[in-house]
């Protein structure tokens, strides 16, 4: 019986663990998609920084663009599943508050690993269009 149990453990396929998104993340790059596959990688512009912080169901993000001294930020709640990220933004900077008049819930396909994640935007038919790609910094 011990041999059978040991053989079963060795033969069992290993699955990727479901990671936590809690922590602090910095944007590294953007992808463009042709509907399914990556068609282009776009690096951040010099000086551009975007950071997201996830904790206990809450999200805060901030963005700095050298040409826009006002900066950008937003705050709200989030939830994830194995392959989906939903952010509900409650308030933010002046431009964000104007945008919230038309859209508060942002739903993305999620690819989450231990130290990276991509939030992928889908079109109305469910085709991938673009993504933001983050690296864990805390």
N, C-alpha and C positions, 0 to 999 in steps of 0.2 A: 504494500500500500504506500509506503514512503517513496519508493521508486516511481510509482504512478503519479503521486502528487508533485514530486520534483520535476518530472517530465512535463506535466501539465503547466507548471509555472514557467518553464523554459520555452515552451511552445506558444504561450499566450502572446498575442501581438500587443505591443506597447502603444497606447494612444497618447496623443499630445494632451497634457493636463490643461484644464480650464484655468487660465490665469486671472488674477485680479487687475483691474484697471486703476485701482486706488494708487495715488502717488502723483508725482509731478512729471510732466512730459514736455519736451521741446520739439517743435516742428523742424524736420530735417529736409524734406523735399515734397514735391507734388508729382503725381502721375497723371497722365492723360490716358484714356482707354479707347479702344476701337469698338467698344461694346462688351468685350470680355477680357481681352488681353491688353497689357500695357503697351501703348504706342509711343510714349515719350516720357522722359523724366525731366522735371524742371527743378533746378536748384533754387534755393532762396536767394533773393537779391542781397547784396552786401549791406550789412547793418540791420536787415529785417529779422525780427524775433517774434515768435509766437509761442506762448507757454500755456498749457492747460493743467489744472489741478483738480483731481477727483478725490473726494473724501466723503464717506458715509452718505452716499446718495446725492451729494451736492457737487456742482462743477463751477469753477471760475476760470475764465480764460482772459488773456491779455495779449495785445499785439502792438508792437512798435515798428513803425515804418519811418525811416529817416526823413522822407519828404512830407510826412504828416505829423507835425509836432503834438497834435491833440492826443494821439494814441487811441486805442480801442480796448474795450473790455465788456464782458458780459458775465452774468451770474444766474444760476438756476439749479435744476435738478437733472439727474440722469438715471438711466437704468440700462443694463446690458443683459444679453443672453449670449449663448455660445457664438452667435454670428451676427448680432445686431446691437447697435448703440443708438439710443434715443436720448437726445438732449432737449430739455424744455427750458428755454431762457426766460427768466422772470424780469430782469432789468439789466441795464448797461449804460454805456455812454450815450450821448445825444443821438448819434447816427444809428446806434443799435436800437434805441427806443423807437425811432421812426420806422426801422425795419420790422420791429415787433408788432406794428399795427397790421402787417400782412402775414407774418409767419412767426410762430413761437416754438413749434416742435420741429426738430431736425432729426431725421431718421437716416442712419447710415448702415451699410454692410460693414461688419467689423472683422478685421483679422488681428487677433490679439495674441502676442507671444509674451514671454517673460519680460523682455526689455524693449520691445517695439510694438507699435500698433499702427494700423492704417484704417482710416475712416473713409469709406468709399461711397461716393454719391451715385445714385441710380436714377435713370430717367423714368418716365411714366410706364415704359414697357419692362422695367427691371434690368435694363442694360447698364453696365458700368460706364460712367462718363469721366470721373476724375477722383483723385484721392488726396488726402493730406496724410503724410507719413511722419510718425513721431518716434522719438527715442526717450526712454525713461531717464530722468536726471535725478530722481530721488525715490 
